Amino acid sequence: MSLDARLLRHFAGLGLATDAVSLVSHAHGRERRAERGIARLELQGAVKHGRKERAHPGRDGADRWRFKHKGVIYITDESCRHEITSWRLADDAAMRAAPPKPWGGSHFSSHTLLIVDSSGSMRRSDVPGYGSRTEAV
C-alpha cells in the first residue's frame, strides 16, 4: 500500500472532518468546478471516502490519481493534494447520450482533413511515449 493510501486511511480512522482534508486548488480546477457546480467539500469527500484509481499521466508523464465518490470524479497530481480537474458522472453520461441534432432540418455529413507539419520541430522527441512529435500525431 502506498504512503498516500496509508495516510488517507490513517486520517479517516482518526475521524478527520471532511472539510479538514487538505487540497491545493489551482485556477483550472477552480474554473472547472465553477462551470460544473461542484463544491470544494465534494472534492474533499472524494479524497476521504472515495475510490482511488491511477489516472492517465499528465502531459509531462507525471502520475495522476482519480477519486470517484457520489457521482463526482476528481483528478489530482501524484501527491493527491493538488487539484487538476473534476466533473460529475451525470454530466459525462448526458453528453454521451445526447444524439447530434440535424443542422438546417436535414442530416449532413462532414469530412475532416488533417495536415501534419513535417518541419524540423516535428522531429523533436519531447512527447512522452513517442519517438517524435510526428509519431504522436
Secondary structure, DSSP 8 states (H G I E B T S, - for coil): --HHHHHHHHHHHTT--GGGS--B--HHHHHHHHHHT--HHHHHHHHHHSEEEEE---TTS--EEEEEETTEEEEEETTS-BEEEEEEHHHHHHHHHS----BTTB------------SGGGG---STTSSSHHHH-
